[in-house]
């Protein structure tokens, strides 16, 4: 399996998957990022993988043709490796710290 691209626009990823499948290029769409994309801000809606790494040059050409006339920045797929994500435990830790600080301030203000 070979990583092809990721995008914050899930509709674009579905369209790209359909275009690749119509050319006989088998793909796998991982939408596991959709669950956390809304929590931490702008994130990836999903990632698209190729099942056969030999199809990578043809697939990149199709990605280029679909993103060429794209009117929005979100529709452009990133074909490089995905950026390293921040640890998922960071958001709950920040929230817990905020609750503790507020609780401490409320108990000591009286």
C-alpha positions in Angstrom: 0.0 0.0 0.0 1.4 3.4 -1.0 0.3 6.8 0.4 -1.1 9.1 -2.3 -2.5 12.2 -0.7 -4.6 13.7 2.1 -7.1 16.6 2.1 -9.4 18.5 4.4 -12.2 18.2 1.9 -13.7 14.7 2.1 -15.9 15.3 -1.0 -12.7 15.9 -3.0 -11.2 12.6 -1.7 -14.3 10.7 -2.7 -14.2 12.3 -6.2 -10.5 11.5 -6.5 -11.2 7.9 -5.5 -13.9 7.6 -8.1 -11.6 9.1 -10.8 -8.8 6.7 -9.9 -11.2 3.7 -9.7 -12.5 4.5 -13.2 -8.9 4.4 -14.5 -8.5 0.9 -13.0 -6.3 2.1 -10.1 -7.3 0.4 -6.9 -7.5 2.7 -3.8 -8.2 2.7 -0.1 -9.7 5.7 1.6 -8.9 6.1 5.3 -11.3 8.5 6.9 -10.2 7.9 10.5 -9.0 11.5 10.8 -12.6 12.8 10.3 -13.5 12.1 13.9 -10.8 14.3 15.3 -10.6 17.0 12.6 -13.4 19.1 14.1 -12.0 18.9 17.7 -8.5 20.2 17.1 -9.3 22.6 14.3 -8.5 22.3 10.7 -7.3 18.8 10.1 -7.4 16.1 7.4 -10.7 14.6 6.5 -8.9 11.5 5.2 -6.0 10.0 3.4 -6.0 8.1 0.1 -3.7 5.1 -0.4 -2.9 3.1 -3.5 -3.1 -0.6 -3.3 -0.5 -1.1 -6.0 2.6 1.2 -5.7 3.2 0.8 -9.5 0.2 3.0 -10.1 1.7 6.0 -8.3 2.9 8.0 -11.4 -0.5 7.7 -13.1 -2.3 8.5 -9.9 -0.3 11.7 -9.3 -1.1 12.8 -12.8 -4.9 12.3 -12.1 -4.5 14.3 -8.8 -2.8 17.1 -10.7 -5.5 17.2 -13.3 -8.3 17.4 -10.6 -6.5 20.1 -8.5 -5.4 22.3 -11.4 -8.6 24.4 -11.7 -9.5 24.2 -8.0 -11.1 27.4 -6.7 -10.3 26.8 -3.0 -7.2 26.1 -1.2 -8.8 23.2 0.8 -9.5 21.2 -2.3 -5.8 20.9 -3.2 -4.5 17.5 -2.1 -1.1 17.2 -0.4 0.9 14.5 -2.2 3.9 14.7 0.1 4.1 12.7 3.3 1.5 13.8 5.9 2.9 16.2 8.6 3.6 14.8 12.0 0.5 15.2 14.1 0.4 16.5 17.7 -0.2 13.9 20.4 -3.9 13.3 20.9 -3.4 13.4 24.7 -2.5 17.1 24.5 -6.0 18.5 24.2 -7.4 16.6 27.3 -4.3 17.6 29.3 -4.8 21.3 28.4 -8.5 21.1 29.3 -7.8 19.4 32.6 -5.2 22.0 33.5 -7.6 24.8 32.7 -10.3 23.2 35.0 -7.8 22.8 37.8 -6.6 26.4 37.6 -10.2 27.7 37.5 -11.1 25.5 40.5 -8.1 26.7 42.4 -8.9 30.3 41.7 -12.5 29.9 42.8 -11.7 28.1 46.1 -9.0 30.7 47.0 -11.0 33.8 46.1 -13.5 33.6 49.0 
